[in-house]
Amino acid sequence: MKLLVITSLAEHSDKVAEMLTKAGVKVFSKTETTGFKETHRPDMRDNWYGGGNGKFNSIFFFSFTSQEKAEKMIESIQLCNAEKESRFPVRGFILAVERSTYVEDLL
């Protein structure tokens, strides 16, 4: 069993959910969060009007799933990011679950 974690801007929520379903991940959770990106530039002229730091409406998707489905989702994310070049690409992570009370049949 793996823990699949995906981060994205909130406006990509429907696309990520669709990708999860196509990858065979039928059970997942979504939570909203605020992402921060701080940029520090040594030359103040580059940031004269104060637009250097930003807050972004972001989402986390997560699911306990099989290795195969998690890998399929990572491949989908890579394809999506290649098609749409963005400063804020979708990110995916596969984490090992060492022990759980989760029933493997649900995967």
Stockholm file with secondary structure:
# STOCKHOLM 1.0

chainA/1-107         MKLLVITSLAEHSDKVAEMLTKAGVKVFSKTETTGFKETHRPDMRDNWYGGGNGKFNSIFFFSFTSQEKAEKMIESIQLCNAEKESRFPVRGFILAVERSTYVEDLL
#=GR chainA/1-107 SS CEEEEEEEEGGGHHHHHHHHHHTTCCCCEEEEEEEEECCCCSCGGGGTTSCSCEEEEEEEEEEEECHHHHHHHHHHHHHHHHHSCCSSCCEEEEEECCCCCCCGGGC
#=GC SS_cons         CEEEEEEEEGGGHHHHHHHHHHTTCCCCEEEEEEEEECCCCSCGGGGTTSCSCEEEEEEEEEEEECHHHHHHHHHHHHHHHHHSCCSSCCEEEEEECCCCCCCGGGC
//
